[in-house]
Structures are given as structure tokens and as C-alpha cells.
Amino acid sequence: MISARTRRPAGATSLLLTVAAALAALVTIVAGPGVANAQAPLRMADRIVDTAGVFNEADHEKLETALDELDSNRHIQMWVVVVDDFDSMTPAAWANATTDLSDFGDRDVLLAVSTKTGQYRLTAPTAIDDLSQEEIDEVANDTLKPELEKKQWAKAAENTITGIDDAADSNSHFWLIVGVIVVVLLLILAGLVYLARRRTDDDLDDLTQPDESLTVDQLTEEPLDDLHAWSREVLVATDNAVRTSADELTVAIDELDDAAVAPFATALVAAQSALATSFALRHRLDTEDAVDNEQRALLVEIITACSDADSRLDTQVTAFDAKRDLVVDANDRLDALADRIAETAARLPGTEATLAGLPDERDVSAIHDNIDLARTHLQFAEDSVDQGREAAALPADQRGPAGAAIRSAEVALDTADKLLDAVDSADHDVDGELGIAEAKIQLASDFIDTRRGAVGARARTLLSVAQDLIATDDEVPDADARQAADYADQTLDAALADVAAWRDQQPDDPATDAVLTGTLVDSVLPGSPSEAAWQPAGHLGYSTGGRSPGSFGGSSTSGRIGTGGRF
């Protein structure tokens, strides 16, 4: 699913400056005296939930009629919720959490409005091939927002429902005419649900209209606490985007020539460089005292650098995806994936024996559940292949989901192999300060890479600092190696704590394993509640409840499509 979009500094096209319309740039538009009642994310029991009390009986009847027509015409279920405020959460985070709690599927659209803080969120899954991000933006900006500004709550909701109906109608006709194969893009973490992406809220809104952007000057006026939170969000989201894009590039290099992968590879290298610099700045903020103005400058630099890096990746997605046309030879790819599944499954007994045979004094906290996670992801890959075969057998203009299934299986298999590799490498002895540092850094990096759906900014920052200490062609001083090893230990401690806290909030469901590793995108933010609903029953394929497979590129090409902002 494509993720909701966010405010970003002008010129930094994309990423997560959460339209959190700002985490609390807190525009308190108060209709009258009194204090707004915060509404925590909720499970939508009805299609219309109005805790703010702005709809009368006639409004409810009109909205129900419009919702029925949308369902009948487009097979789209739309949900409308109006609250006083979003409980100090960003619109994207609140909507993601509500989507998750409600077990929304791949035809569910959500409109959430906060009447007192003047914020909204309109979001839909990318599985609705009839809707594009541009059309969601157009409905929000041309239909929804003008009525919200006039406090015409019922009219805003009704017109938005009609707008979604009209957009889906026109777009479906378009696809029939041109016969375009829709490929549902896949990301592997944020991510990130916003960590919680993760999820956490890595899903920051991306408002594409120039007048909705925050300039750098406007960004510097935001509350300092908000900027700190945003910086951590964009670091996690960008790190997930970079990791997933690197995985995708590794696969593509085996299939395409150098010229074909060069533009995407260049964007990835630039994003990696910007991310490393941003992590260094975040570490400086975490460890050094700085006056407010200095903090503000560093935070703005982190946010804009990550936004630009994320945007650079997003601009390459369409062209790169076309080069790896997964649908055109889907059956051959699915056969190859089935062979890979068998090969990886054959590794399990040996790797399991390796884990059992590790010395008692060896700390296995980072790998003790790798075998079980690998098995879950092999099943996920197998079910994705089955779903891919079903989609590949459909008429040509309906085979788009085969591409998503293939990419999902690829990601799940890569994750399974990484999990097994981490166990196998733990059996190797290392010598010297540098060797110890490299082994500890690799262990921490593998852990974050395979738990990217739950690990927050601190662990990722410490890992980057550790890597930088030994990233030199010259001989690494023992003191630097020891410092790097210490940072790696701190990294693993922080990451283990993040995962433990995240797991405490999750239901007992195999879907959580795929969300944990970033194979599926959920709402992220360490510790946010999450409910999973795999479908079809008994299968772990890429089509699951309200979740979607992660995809390469930047944050705007993963998760649910959507938009949000202030009015």
C-alpha cells in the first residue's frame, strides 16, 4: 500500500514531514469555548463514527446513501470518522492506527477529520487500482478541504464520498481503454508502519501542492519537541527506504545491465550518504548540549536531507519498476521462486543444529528466534507464490497483483536467508579488536535489518556511528575499534528493547512476524497496538487484511496512498 503523504520543506519533494500538519503545530481551530476531547485511535464499528457530534439524523441518512452507492458502484467500502482531536497524534499516525485496529482490507477507504485542531486524513490502499495518489490529492484539495474550511462537516464528507466514486469510475474506464497492467509496488520497511512506522508512523503525509509545503523558514518556527520527533521519524523511514531499495537493487543487478540500474544505483548511493550524515547529526544532538537555535538548525538539516534523499529514490521508482517488469514473465519467475523456497527450506536443519551447538557462554539473544522467523517467511513466500500463480492465470489486464506477489515472495525469501545467515555466521570465531568490532556491528546490523518494523531511531543512529568509526581504507586504531564495538553493543541493546516493547503490544498472530521484519507494512511506532487479519484464511501471502507488502523506493511509494493536512 502506498503510504500517506506528508508536509515537506519546499523543494524537498517527498517524505515524511508529517502533515502532521504537524504533530502539533497545533492549529487549534475552536468552534466555541471549551476544551477539545481527545479521541484515541479506535476500531470502526460503523461506517460513520461521529464522536464530535457534528452530524444530525438527516446527515447520517445522506452519508449512508452515498456510502451504499460507492459500495454498489465500485465495491469500495468507505469509512468516515469525525473527532474533536487526534489525541496529540499526527493525522497519519492516528489514521494508520485506526486502520489497523479496524482490520481494514484492500478495498477500504478512510476519511478522518479533527474538528477542533483543524486536521484531516484521507487514505486508501494501493490495491484499489482505480485510485491514484494524484486523484486522492485532487479529491482532498478540491472537494474535501474547501468544505471543511467552512465547517460544512456533512457536506465535506458526502462530497468526498462522491469524489472517490467519480475518481474510481473515471480511472477504471481509463485502465480498460489502455489495458495497463497495474503493478502493486512492494517496500520492505518503514517501514514501517510507523514505528510503531512504524510504521510507526513513518507514514507522514506528503502534501503535493506547493501551497501546502513548509518552507525551511516555516520549518524552523515549529516547536523544538516536534522537530525532534520528526527527525526521528524521517530517519527511520529513510533508513527503511534505503535498506529496501538496496535489497531491490541487489536482485536487479543479477537481471539487468549496468546502464539499466545506474540511475537507481546513483540515487541510492546519494540517499545512503545523506542518511549517514543525518545519523551523525542526530548522534550529536543526542550526546552534546546545544542551545535551541543550534538544535533547530541541525534538526532542520536532518529533516530536509532525509526528505530530499527519500524523494530522489521515489523519482526512480516508476522507471526502475518498468525495467523489472515482473508480470510479463510471471510464471517463469514464480517457478524460480518455488525452487528458491525449496533451497532455503533445505538449510533449516543445518542452521538449527548450528544454533543448538553454540557454546553456552555465547549470547544468542539476537538470533534465538531466527529459525522460527525464517520458517514463517518461507511459508509467506510459498503462499505469495500460490497467490501469484492465481493472478498470473487471469486475463492480461488483471494480472497486476502477480507482480506484487512476486516481489513479496522475493522479499520474504531474502529475509529468511538473512535470518539463517546470521545464525551461521555466529559460529565463526574472530580475533583482534577490529575483528570483534566488525562481528558485533554485523550482528547488530543484521538484527535491525530483519526487525526493521519495530526498531527505532536510537538504535539505527548508534549503528551508523559504529560503522563510521571503522569505515576507512587506513588501519583502524584499536581505540576506534573498541569504541565501535561498544556502540554496536549499545545498538543491539536498544534494538532488542524496541522489539521487546513492540512485541508486548502485538496480538498472537503470525502476521506480526512479517510486520516485524518489514515484509509487510503496518502502522509504525515502537509499541503501537496492531491487529492482524491474514487473508485468505490459513494463508500468509502478500494480500493480508489492512496491510500491504513493503516496496522499494522512497516513503511515498509504500504503504497506503493518501493525503492529509490542515483546514
N, C-alpha and C positions, 0 to 999 in steps of 0.2 A: 504494500500500500504506500502511496506517496504521503509524505508527512506534511502536516500543516505548515503554512509558511509564516515567516516572521518579519518583524521590522528589522531593517538592517541599515547601517550607515549608508548614505548616498554614495553610489559608486561601488559599494561592496555587495554586488548583486548576489544575494542569497545568504542563507544560513540564519542562523539562529539568533537573532536578536529578539527573541520572542516578542511577538507583537504583544506579547505580554504587555502588549500595548502597554506592556510594560509592567511587568512584575510589580508594578505598583508605582508606576509613575502616577498611579492612583489618581486618576481624574475622578473626583467624587462628584458626579452629577446627581445632586439630590433633588428629588421632585418636591420635597417638602421637608419640614423639620423632622428630626428623628435620626436614629442610628440604623444603618443597614444591617440586616440579619444575614450573617454569613451562611452559605449553604455548601456543605461538603459534597464532593462528588457522590453521585447516587446511582442506584440501579433503576433504570427506567421501567416502571411497572406499567405505565400507559404511554401512548404515543404523544400525549400532551401533558406536561407537568408544569404547573404554574404556582410555584411557592411564593412568587412576588405578588400574586393576586391582581394581575392586570387584565385578565380575560373574564368577560361575563359569559352567561349561558349562550347567547347568540354567537359570540366569538368562537366558543368551543364547537358549536354546530358547523359554522363555516369552515373552521380548520379541519374538522373531521371529514367533511365532504371533500375538501381539497386533498387531504391525505389519501382518502379512498380512491380518488381519481388518479392520483400519482401511482398508487399501487396497481390499480387496474390497467393503466396505460403503459407503464414502464417496468412493472414488477420491482419497484423501488420502495422500500419501507423508510419513511422519514419520521424523525422524532424531534419534537420541539420542547425545549425546557427553558423557562424564564425564572430567574432567581434574583434576589437583591444584589448579592455579590458572589464572587468565585472563591470565597474563603481564603483570601490572600494568595491564591494560586494564579499562575498565568492562564489566560484563556485556553491555550493549547494543552497545558498540563491538566486543567480541570476537565476539558472535553475528552482527552485521552483516557483519563481515569474513569469517567462516566461510561465511555465506550467500552472499556474493558470490563467494568463491573456489570454492564448490561449484556455482555456476551454478543455484541453486535456481529452480524455476519457480513458477507461480501456484497450485500445489496442494501445496507443500512446507512442512511444519511442523518447526520445530527446537526441541529441548529441550537446553539446555547447562547442565551443573552443575559447579561447582568445589567439590571435597570439602574442601579444606584452608582455603580462605578463606570457605567457607560462603555462596556466592553462586549464583544461578541465573538463567536467562533462558529464557522460553517465548515463541516468536514465530511468527506465521503471516501470510501475505499477505492483504490485504483482498479479493483476488479470490475467496477461498473464501467465497461468500455465506452458507454455512451457519454460519459462526462470527462472533461479535461480540466486541468488546473486553470487554464485561461477562462473556461466557462464558469467555474466556481467563482473566480475573481470577479467576473463580469456580473454575475447574479448578486454577489455581495456588495459591490460598489455601486451598481446602477439600480438595484431593486431593494435590497435589504437596508443598507446604511441610510439612504435618504429618509425612509420612513422611521427608522429608529431615532434619527436626529429630531424628528417631530414628535417623538414619543407615541407614535401610532403603532403600538405593540402588535395588535392583532393583524392590522393591515400589513405590517412588515413580515410577519410570519406567513400569512396567506399568500402574499405576492412572491415570497421566496419559494414556497412550495410550488407555485405555478411556474416560477422561473426555472426551477430544477426540471419540472415536467417538460417545459418548452426546450430547454437545452438538451435534454436526453433525446427528445424527439428529433430535433434537427441533426444532432450528431449521429444518431443511429441511421438516418437516411444517408448521411454522408458516407458512412462506412459501407453501406450496401452499394453505393454507386461506385466507389473507387476500389472496393474489395481489399481494403488494407488489413493486414494481419496485425492484430494487436499483441504486442509482447509485454507482459506484465513484468516490470523490472524487479530484480531481486537485490537487496543490500545485506550485508551481514552486520551489523550492529551495529546501530547507535546503532545500532544502536541502537537504539537504542533506544524504543520505549524510552520516555526519558528516564535515564537512570533515576529512575525508578524504575530514562530516556528515558530513561532512560528513559526510554526510554525513556529514561527519565525524562524526561522532558527534553530530550534532545530535540523534541519536536517543538521548535519555536516557530512562530508564524512568520511567513515570508510574504510581506505585502509587496506586490509587484508594482503598484502605482507609485510614480515618483513623488507625489504629494504626500504619500503615506510613509516615506522614508525618514529616518532620523539622520540628520547631518552629523558630522563629527562634533560640531559645536553644540548641537542639541544633546548629543550623547553625553558630553561632559557635564551637562546640567542634571543628569539623572542622579538619584540618591546613591551614595557610595556603596551601601549594602547591596543595592540592586545590581550595580556594576560588578561587584564581586561574584554574585550569584550567576550573572550572565556569563562572566568569563569562564567559570567552571563548566557551565552548560555547553558553551561553544567548544571548549577544549575536548570534552567527552565526545560530543557529536562529530567534531572534525577528526578526532583520533579514530573513531569508529569508521568514518567515511574513508580515511586513508588506509586503514587496515583492510577493509573490504575491497577497496579498489586495487590494493596491492595483490590480494588473492586473485581477483579477476584478471589482472594483468599477467600473473604467472600462468594461468590457464591459457590465455590468449596467445602468449609468446610461442606456445607449442603448436598453435594452429595458423598464425598469421605471420607475414614477413615483417621485417624491421620497420619499413616505411608505414605499414598499416597501424602499428602500435605506437609509433613515435609521438604523435600529438598527445595521446593519453598518457604515455610514459613521462613526457615533459611536464604535463600538468601535475602528475603525481609527485614527481621529484620536487617541484616548486611547493606543493602543498606540504610535503614532508619537511622541507626546510623551514617554512613558515610555522609549522606546528612545533618543531624543535625550539625555535626562537621564542614562541609563545609560552611553551612549558618553562623555559628558563626564566622568563619574566614572572610567571606565576610562582615559581620557586622563590624568586627574590621577594615577592610580596609576602609569601608565607614565612620567610625566615628573617627578614630585615624590617626594622622600623622605618616608616616613611610618613611624611606629612600628607595630609589629604590630597593636596594638589598633585603631588608626585604619584600617589596611588592611583588617582584618577587618570593621569596620563598613561600609566602603564596598563591599566585596565582597558582603556580605550584602544590602545595599541594591540592588545591581545584580541579583543573582540573584532576589530576591523581586519586584522591579519588573518584570523581564522575564517571570517566571513568571505574574504577575497579568495582564500585557498579553497574553501568549500565551493564557491561559485565557479572557480576555474575547473574543478572536477565536473561540476554539473554541466558546463558548456560542452564537455566532450562526450557526454553520455549517449546522445542520440546517434551521432556518427559512429561511435565505437560499437554500440549495440547493433547497428546495421551491418557492420563488418563481421561480427559474430552472429550471423543470422541462425539462431538456434532452431527455428521452426522448419526451415527449408529441408534439412536432413534430419529431422527429429527422430525418426525410427533408428537410424544408424547411431545417433548419439545415445539414445536410450539403451540400445544393445550394449554399447561400450560401457555405459554406467552400470549396467547389470553385471558385467564382467568385473568391474572395479569393486562393486559391493562384495562379490564372492572373494576377491583377493584380500580385501581388508578384513572380512569376517574370518578368513583363514589365519590372520595374525593374532586373533584374540587369545587362543590357548597359550601361545608362547609368551605374549606380553603379560598375561595373567600370572604365569609362572615366574616371570621376572619380578613382578611386584611382590609376590609372596616370598621370593628368595632374597629380597633386600635385607641388609643387616638390621638388627633391632635398633641400633643407635641412629639409623638413617631416618631423618624427618620426612615422612611421606604425606604430610597434611595437604600439600598442594596437588598430589596425584592420586590420593587414596580412592577417589570415586571416578577416576578417568575411564576405567574399564566399563563401568555401568553407563557412563555418559556416552561412550563410544558405541555401545550396543543400541542405546536409544537412537542415536543418529544414524546408525546403519538401518534401523527399522524405518526411520523417517525417510532416508534416501530410497529405500525399497518401495515404500508407499508412494513417494513422489514419482518414481518411475512408472508405477502402475497407473497413476493419475495422468502422467504424460502420455502413456500409450492410449488411454481413453480419449484424450484431447486430440492426439495425432490422427485418430481414426475419423474425426469429424470432417465436415466439408471444409474446404480450404480457407474460407473466410471466418471460420470459427475455431481455428487451431491455435490462436494466440496463447491460451493457457498452457500449451505444451512447452512453450519457451520458459515460462515461469517454473514449471515442474522440473525441467532440465536443470535450470540454474539452481533451484532449491536442492536437488539431488547432489549437484556438484559441491555446493557449499556444505551440505551435511557430511558428505564423504571427506572433504578436506578437513573438516572439524574432527571427524573420527580418527583420521590419520594423525593429526596433530596431537590428539589426546594420547594415542598409543605411542607416538614418538617420544613424548615427554616421559613416559614410564620407562621406555627402553633406554633413553639417554641417562636416566638416573642410576643406571647400573655401571656407569663409567667412572673410574677414579680420575681425579685431577690433581695436579701438582703446581706449586708456586702460587704467589699472591695473585698474579694475573689470571692464571687458570681457574682459581677458586672464584674470582670476581666474575669471570665470563660464565662460569657454570651457574652461579647464583642469578646473574642477570637473565640468562636464558630461561631458567626455571620460572622466574617472576614474569618474564615477557610471555612465555607460553601460557601461564595461568591467566593473565589478563586477556590474551588473545582468545582463549577458549571460554572465558567468562565475561565477555565484553558487555553483556546485557545487564550486568549488576555492579561492575567496578566503577568507582567514581574518579573524580579529577585528581585527588591527592596521590593515590597510588600511581596513576599514569604520569603525574609530574615527577615523582621520585624516580620512576623507572627511566624517564628521559634524561634526568640529571646523571644517573648512574651510567647510562650508555655514553653520554658525552664525555665523561671522565676518562674513558678508555678508548674513545674514538680518535685515534691518532696513528699516523704511519711511523711515528717515532717510538722509541722504547717507553713504555709506561712505567713511571716511578712506582715503587712498591707502596708508597704512601697514598698515591692516587688509586691504586688498585684496591687497597684496603678500604678507602673511603667509598669507592664504587660498590664494593661488596656490602658495606654497611647500608648504603642506600638501597641496594637490592633486597636486603633483609627487611628494611622498613617498608619497601614496596609490597613485598609479599604479605607482611603483617596487615597492612592497610587493605590490600585486596581481599585477603581471607576474611577480614572483618566485614567488608562490604557485602561479600557473598553470603556470609552467615546471616547478616541482618536482612538481606533481601529474601533469602530462603524462609526466614521466620514469617514473612508476610505472604508467602505463596501457598496455594491450596495443594493438596496431594494429588498431582496430576502430571502425567508425562510431558504435557505441553510446556511445563515450566523449564524443563531441561533445554528445549530448543530456544526458548526465550533467553535463558541464561547465557547460552553460547552466542547469541546474536543471529542464529539461523532463522529465527522468526523475530519480527519486530513487534514489540509491545510498548506500553506506555512506560517511560523510564524515569527512574529516580530511585536510588537505592532505598528499598524498604517500602515502596508504594504497593498497596494491595493489588492483586491481579487474579482474575479467574480465567480459566482456560476451557475452551469448548472445542475439542477436535471434531472435524467432520470430514468425511463421513465417519460414523461411529466405528470404533475399532481400528481406525487407520491414523497414521501420523504424517500424512502428506502435507504438501505446501498449502493446501486450501484448508484453513483452520479458523473456525469461529470468527472473531473480530480481528485476528492477527493476520499478518502478511509476511512473506519471505523478505529478508533484507535485500538490498541491492547495492551494486557498486555505484560510484559517483559521489556527488555531494548530498547533503541532507535533503535537498528539495526533490530528489528523485527516489526517496524511500519512505515507506510508511503510508499514511493516508493523504490524499490530496485535500487541500483545504485552505481557508484564509480566515483572518480574524483582524480585530483592531478595535479602535475606539469610535464612538459616535457622539 
